[in-house]
């Protein structure tokens, strides 16, 4: 049996389960009728869907392992990679084997499940993405792919909504493009700036797997006004900061930025080092969300409640054990005499000059055991390629969520830095 036929049967099985639920609702409706009513014959028809479901769930483990491995190896890019998520949606046995076969982005260089967005990228070749900005709705969409395609079939990874406040600016980050409420299970974190736009704090909806949370003296829980489910994240954890140097007189050239990642140690980029790699979300989340088309709002947005403010400070996240956190700095550009501008080698991924363009490398000191090649390796690259279109390439030890949050800081207004 070919891989296409397997995926086709999985989709038919999914449609069949939906029709079963509708027939079950009709039987309950006729059962509530009075005896004086004449009802049509409700002789149950032979249902093939449960038998088909049982047949798929009872496959020999060796055969099932071979099928899922073939699907995973053949479908390496989106949207074809949704077939791997379909395999994990059949039943529990399929889900367990699929998760055993699918590796993390650090190991395979591919994004599959939503949790992949919180895991470090590959060590060698970066994962290439692009960001589309919607000025009308102040929304930013992160897609997986080199550049936008004509049919707009790219895979949406993350979305962010810019919320201006009196003393700060928030970028609320979500897994979907039409729900930015903190009471939603799609909420993954946010980015908040100070009044001048010179310092940004990255907040995660979940603490890293290798970190401890230090609570402040006052209550650090931040409940949303509409939050009633214990499965919804009720806390923001500070996991990093992005700082821009002041340049009021504009005598220092391009922007200068530093990123301190509190949950990633400097030892992670040393030989044999590792970065925190979460394996699941703390709250219940449907893995099928990653395979379904995610709607992008058009036109006028609906009113969203962002009134969940609190006087309490967010929890501080610290990595277990002693160690220095990873600090990233922007790579210094060189002055091009002929072009009369500052230049960086983006290897063809950036084509339009912009003050937002940057490359981040590790800020390594003499005391760190980091090779020269690792010091020159670009960990995050961001730049403009067209009107409201930007590329974002990231690699280990950053995750897609962390890289997206850092890039969002470049979109905020910084009158004191440029």
C-alpha positions as CSV (number, residue, x, y, z in Angstrom):
1,X,0.0,0.0,0.0
2,X,1.4,3.4,-1.0
3,X,1.9,6.3,1.4
4,X,-0.7,8.4,-0.4
5,X,-3.4,5.7,0.0
6,X,-2.6,5.4,3.7
7,X,-3.1,9.2,4.2
8,X,-6.3,9.1,2.1
9,X,-7.7,6.3,4.3
10,X,-6.8,8.3,7.4
11,X,-8.7,11.3,6.1
12,X,-11.7,9.1,5.2
13,X,-11.7,7.6,8.7
14,X,-11.7,11.1,10.2
15,X,-14.7,12.1,8.1
16,X,-16.5,8.8,9.0
17,X,-16.2,9.4,12.7
18,X,-17.9,12.8,12.2
19,X,-20.8,11.2,10.4
20,X,-21.1,8.6,13.2
21,X,-21.6,11.4,15.8
22,X,-24.3,13.0,13.7
23,X,-26.2,9.7,13.3
24,X,-25.9,9.2,17.1
25,X,-27.6,12.6,17.7
26,X,-30.5,11.7,15.4
27,X,-31.2,8.5,17.3
28,X,-31.4,10.4,20.5
29,X,-33.8,12.8,18.9
30,X,-36.3,10.1,17.8
31,X,-36.1,8.4,21.2
32,X,-37.5,11.5,22.9
33,X,-40.6,11.5,20.6
34,X,-44.0,10.4,22.0
35,X,-45.3,6.9,21.2
36,X,-48.2,8.5,19.2
37,X,-45.7,9.7,16.6
38,X,-44.9,7.4,13.6
39,X,-41.2,7.3,13.3
40,X,-39.3,5.8,10.4
41,X,-37.6,2.5,10.8
42,X,-34.5,3.0,12.7
43,X,-32.9,-0.3,12.1
44,X,-29.2,0.2,12.7
45,X,-27.2,0.0,9.5
46,X,-23.9,-1.9,9.6
47,X,-21.3,0.6,10.7
48,X,-17.9,0.1,9.1
49,X,-16.0,2.9,10.8
50,X,-15.5,1.2,14.2
51,X,-14.2,-1.9,12.5
52,X,-11.9,0.2,10.4
53,X,-10.7,2.1,13.4
54,X,-10.0,-1.2,15.2
55,X,-8.2,-2.6,12.2
56,X,-5.8,0.4,12.1
57,X,-5.2,0.4,15.8
58,X,-4.5,-3.3,15.9
59,X,-1.7,-3.3,13.4
60,X,1.4,-5.2,14.4
61,X,3.9,-2.8,16.0
62,X,6.7,-3.7,13.5
63,X,4.4,-2.9,10.5
64,X,3.1,0.3,12.2
65,X,6.7,1.4,12.9
66,X,7.7,0.9,9.3
67,X,4.7,2.7,7.9
68,X,5.1,5.8,10.1
69,X,8.8,5.9,9.5
70,X,8.3,5.9,5.8
71,X,5.7,8.7,6.0
72,X,8.1,10.7,8.2
73,X,11.0,10.3,5.9
74,X,9.1,11.1,2.7
75,X,7.2,14.2,3.9
76,X,9.9,16.6,4.9
77,X,8.3,20.0,4.3
78,X,4.9,21.6,4.8
79,X,2.1,21.3,3.8
80,X,2.9,17.6,2.9
81,X,4.3,17.1,6.4
82,X,0.8,17.3,7.9
83,X,0.5,13.6,7.0
84,X,2.9,12.9,9.9
85,X,0.4,14.7,12.2
86,X,-2.4,12.7,10.7
87,X,-0.6,9.5,11.8
88,X,-0.4,10.8,15.4
89,X,-4.2,11.5,15.3
90,X,-5.4,7.9,14.6
91,X,-5.2,6.5,18.1
92,X,-3.0,6.2,21.1
93,X,-0.8,3.5,19.7
94,X,-0.1,5.5,16.6
95,X,0.5,8.6,18.6
96,X,3.1,6.9,20.8
97,X,5.1,5.5,17.9
98,X,4.9,8.7,16.0
99,X,6.4,10.7,18.8
100,X,9.1,8.1,19.1
101,X,10.0,8.4,15.5
102,X,9.7,12.2,15.1
103,X,12.9,13.9,16.3
104,X,13.3,17.4,17.7
105,X,14.3,20.3,15.4
106,X,17.8,20.1,16.8
107,X,18.1,16.5,15.6
108,X,16.2,16.6,12.3
109,X,16.0,20.3,11.4
110,X,12.2,20.1,10.8
111,X,9.1,21.4,12.6
112,X,6.3,19.0,13.1
113,X,4.2,19.4,16.3
114,X,3.4,22.7,18.1
115,X,5.9,21.9,20.8
116,X,8.6,22.1,18.2
117,X,8.3,25.9,18.3
118,X,9.5,25.8,21.9
119,X,12.5,23.5,21.2
120,X,16.0,24.6,20.0
121,X,16.7,24.7,16.3
122,X,19.3,22.7,14.4
123,X,23.0,23.2,15.2
124,X,24.2,23.3,11.6
125,X,21.9,24.7,8.9
126,X,19.3,27.2,10.2
127,X,15.5,26.9,9.9
128,X,14.4,29.5,7.4
129,X,11.2,31.4,8.0
130,X,9.6,34.7,7.0
131,X,7.4,37.3,8.8
132,X,4.5,39.1,7.2
133,X,3.4,42.3,8.8
134,X,-0.2,43.6,8.6
135,X,-0.1,47.3,9.4
136,X,-3.9,47.7,9.5
137,X,-4.4,45.3,12.4
138,X,-0.9,45.6,13.9
139,X,-0.4,41.8,13.5
140,X,2.7,39.8,12.6
141,X,2.6,36.3,11.2
142,X,5.5,33.9,11.2
143,X,5.5,31.4,8.4
144,X,7.7,28.4,7.6
145,X,9.5,28.8,4.3
146,X,12.0,30.7,2.3
147,X,9.8,33.4,0.8
148,X,6.0,33.9,0.4
149,X,4.4,31.8,-2.4
150,X,1.8,32.9,-4.9
151,X,-0.9,30.5,-3.6
152,X,-0.3,31.5,0.0
153,X,0.0,27.9,1.1
154,X,2.7,28.5,3.7
155,X,2.6,27.0,7.1
156,X,1.7,29.5,9.8
157,X,3.8,28.9,12.9
158,X,3.2,31.8,15.2
159,X,1.3,35.1,15.2
160,X,1.6,38.2,17.3
161,X,-0.7,41.2,18.1
162,X,0.8,44.6,19.0
163,X,-1.0,46.3,21.9
164,X,0.0,49.8,22.7
165,X,-0.4,50.9,26.4
166,X,0.3,54.1,28.2
167,X,3.8,53.2,29.4
168,X,4.7,50.2,27.4
169,X,3.9,48.1,24.3
170,X,2.9,44.4,24.3
171,X,3.3,41.8,21.6
172,X,1.0,38.9,22.5
173,X,2.1,35.7,20.8
174,X,-0.3,32.9,19.9
175,X,-0.3,29.7,17.9
176,X,-3.2,30.8,15.8
177,X,-3.9,34.0,13.8
178,X,-7.3,35.0,15.2
179,X,-7.1,34.5,19.0
180,X,-4.7,36.5,21.1
181,X,-6.4,36.2,24.4
182,X,-4.4,35.0,27.4
183,X,-7.3,32.8,28.4
184,X,-6.9,30.8,25.2
185,X,-4.9,27.5,25.1
186,X,-3.2,28.9,22.0
187,X,-1.4,31.6,24.0
188,X,2.3,30.9,24.2
189,X,3.9,34.1,25.6
190,X,4.4,37.8,25.0
191,X,7.0,40.6,24.6
192,X,6.8,43.8,26.6
193,X,8.8,47.0,26.1
194,X,9.6,49.8,28.5
195,X,8.5,53.4,27.9
196,X,11.4,54.4,25.7
197,X,11.4,51.2,23.7
198,X,15.0,50.4,24.7
199,X,14.4,47.3,26.8
200,X,12.1,44.4,26.1
201,X,11.2,41.4,28.3
202,X,10.3,38.0,26.9
203,X,7.6,36.1,28.8
204,X,6.9,32.5,28.3
205,X,3.6,30.8,29.3
206,X,5.5,27.8,30.7
207,X,8.7,27.5,32.7
208,X,11.5,25.6,30.9
209,X,11.9,22.0,31.8
210,X,15.3,22.6,33.4
211,X,14.5,25.7,35.3
212,X,13.2,26.6,38.8
213,X,10.7,29.3,39.4
214,X,11.4,31.8,42.1
215,X,8.2,33.5,43.3
216,X,8.2,37.0,44.6
217,X,6.9,38.0,48.1
218,X,3.7,39.2,46.6
219,X,1.3,37.1,44.7
220,X,2.8,36.3,41.3
221,X,-0.1,34.6,39.8
222,X,-1.7,36.6,37.0
223,X,-5.3,35.5,36.4
224,X,-7.3,36.6,33.4
225,X,-10.7,38.0,34.0
226,X,-12.3,35.3,31.9
227,X,-10.0,32.5,33.0
228,X,-11.8,29.6,34.6
229,X,-10.1,26.5,33.3
230,X,-7.1,25.1,35.2
231,X,-5.6,23.9,31.9
232,X,-5.2,27.4,30.6
233,X,-1.8,29.0,31.5
234,X,-2.2,31.6,34.2
235,X,1.3,32.7,34.6
236,X,4.0,34.5,32.6
237,X,7.6,33.6,33.2
238,X,10.4,36.0,32.3
239,X,12.9,34.1,30.2
240,X,14.9,36.8,28.4
241,X,15.6,40.4,27.8
242,X,16.4,42.4,24.7
243,X,18.2,45.8,25.2
244,X,19.1,48.5,22.7
245,X,21.8,51.0,23.3
246,X,20.8,54.7,23.4
247,X,21.8,56.7,20.3
248,X,20.0,60.0,20.7
249,X,22.6,62.0,18.7
250,X,22.8,59.3,16.0
251,X,26.6,59.2,16.2
252,X,27.0,55.4,16.8
253,X,25.9,54.1,13.5
254,X,23.2,51.3,13.3
255,X,21.3,49.9,16.2
256,X,23.2,48.0,18.9
257,X,21.4,45.3,20.7
258,X,22.1,42.7,23.4
259,X,19.9,39.7,24.3
260,X,20.2,37.9,27.6
261,X,18.5,34.5,27.6
262,X,18.0,33.7,31.2
263,X,17.0,30.0,30.6
264,X,19.9,29.1,28.3
265,X,23.4,28.8,29.7
266,X,26.5,29.9,28.0
267,X,27.7,26.3,28.3
268,X,25.0,25.2,25.8
269,X,27.2,26.5,22.9
270,X,30.3,24.8,24.2
271,X,31.3,21.4,23.0
272,X,28.9,18.8,24.5
273,X,26.5,21.5,25.8
274,X,22.8,21.2,25.8
275,X,19.9,23.6,25.8
276,X,16.5,23.2,27.6
277,X,14.1,21.1,25.4
278,X,10.5,20.9,26.5
279,X,8.6,17.8,25.4
280,X,5.0,19.0,25.9
281,X,2.8,21.9,26.8
282,X,1.8,22.2,30.5
283,X,-1.9,22.5,29.5
284,X,-4.0,20.4,27.2
285,X,-3.6,21.3,23.6
286,X,-4.9,19.5,20.5
287,X,-2.0,18.3,18.3
288,X,-4.3,18.4,15.3
289,X,-4.2,22.2,15.4
290,X,-0.8,22.0,13.8
291,X,-2.2,20.1,10.8
292,X,-5.3,22.2,10.2
293,X,-5.3,25.4,8.2
294,X,-5.1,28.3,10.6
295,X,-7.3,31.3,9.7
296,X,-5.8,34.7,9.3
297,X,-8.1,37.6,10.1
298,X,-8.9,40.0,7.3
299,X,-10.4,43.4,7.5
300,X,-11.6,44.7,10.8
301,X,-10.6,42.8,13.9
302,X,-12.9,41.9,16.7
303,X,-12.5,43.5,20.1
304,X,-10.2,41.4,22.3
305,X,-10.0,41.8,26.1
306,X,-6.5,42.5,27.3
307,X,-7.5,43.9,30.7
308,X,-5.6,41.2,32.7
309,X,-3.2,43.6,34.3
310,X,-1.8,43.1,37.8
311,X,0.5,44.9,40.2
312,X,2.4,41.8,41.0
313,X,5.7,41.0,39.4
314,X,6.0,37.9,37.1
315,X,7.9,34.9,38.4
316,X,11.7,34.9,37.8
317,X,13.0,31.8,36.0
318,X,16.5,30.6,36.8
319,X,18.3,27.7,35.4
320,X,19.2,24.9,37.8
321,X,22.8,24.8,38.8
322,X,25.5,27.5,38.5
323,X,26.3,29.0,35.2
324,X,26.3,32.2,33.2
325,X,23.3,32.8,30.9
326,X,23.7,33.1,27.2
327,X,24.1,36.6,25.9
328,X,23.8,37.5,22.2
329,X,25.0,40.6,20.5
330,X,24.4,42.0,17.0
331,X,27.3,41.4,14.6
332,X,29.1,44.7,13.8
333,X,28.4,45.8,10.2
334,X,31.2,47.2,7.9
335,X,31.1,50.5,6.1
336,X,30.9,50.2,2.3
337,X,32.6,53.1,0.6
338,X,31.0,52.7,-2.8
339,X,27.5,52.2,-1.5
340,X,28.0,54.7,1.4
341,X,26.1,52.5,3.9
342,X,26.6,49.8,6.5
343,X,26.6,46.3,5.1
344,X,26.3,42.7,6.4
345,X,26.6,39.4,4.5
346,X,23.1,37.9,4.7
347,X,23.9,35.3,2.1
348,X,21.1,36.5,-0.2
349,X,18.4,36.2,2.4
350,X,18.0,40.0,2.8
351,X,17.6,42.3,-0.2
352,X,16.3,45.6,1.2
353,X,18.3,48.0,3.3
354,X,16.6,48.7,6.6
355,X,17.4,49.8,10.1
356,X,15.7,46.7,11.4
357,X,18.2,44.3,9.7
358,X,20.5,42.5,12.1
359,X,22.5,39.4,12.8
360,X,23.1,38.0,16.3
361,X,26.1,36.0,17.5
362,X,27.2,34.8,20.9
363,X,28.9,37.4,23.2
364,X,31.8,35.1,24.2
365,X,34.5,36.2,26.6
366,X,38.1,34.9,27.0
367,X,37.0,32.7,29.9
368,X,34.5,30.7,27.8
369,X,35.5,27.5,26.2
370,X,33.9,28.3,22.8
371,X,35.7,27.6,19.5
372,X,36.4,30.4,17.1
373,X,34.0,28.9,14.5
374,X,31.2,28.8,17.1
375,X,31.8,32.4,18.0
376,X,31.4,33.5,14.3
377,X,28.2,31.4,13.8
378,X,25.1,33.5,13.2
379,X,22.4,32.3,15.7
380,X,19.6,34.6,14.5
381,X,19.3,36.6,11.3
382,X,16.5,39.0,10.5
383,X,16.1,41.4,7.5
384,X,13.7,43.0,5.0
385,X,13.0,41.6,1.5
386,X,9.9,43.6,0.5
387,X,7.1,45.7,1.7
388,X,6.0,44.3,5.1
389,X,7.9,41.0,4.4
390,X,10.9,40.0,6.4
391,X,13.0,36.9,6.7
392,X,13.9,35.2,10.0
393,X,16.6,32.4,10.1
394,X,17.4,30.8,13.5
395,X,19.4,28.0,14.8
396,X,20.5,26.3,18.1
397,X,20.2,27.2,20.9
398,X,17.3,29.5,20.2
399,X,13.7,28.2,19.6
400,X,11.3,29.6,17.0
401,X,9.3,31.3,19.8
402,X,12.4,33.0,21.3
403,X,13.7,34.0,17.8
404,X,10.3,35.4,16.9
405,X,10.1,37.4,20.1
406,X,13.5,38.9,19.5
407,X,12.6,39.9,16.0
408,X,9.3,41.5,17.2
409,X,11.4,44.0,19.3
410,X,12.7,45.4,16.1
411,X,9.3,46.5,15.0
412,X,8.6,48.8,17.9
413,X,9.4,52.5,17.7
414,X,12.7,53.5,19.2
415,X,13.2,57.2,19.0
416,X,16.1,57.1,21.4
417,X,18.1,54.4,19.6
418,X,18.2,55.6,16.0
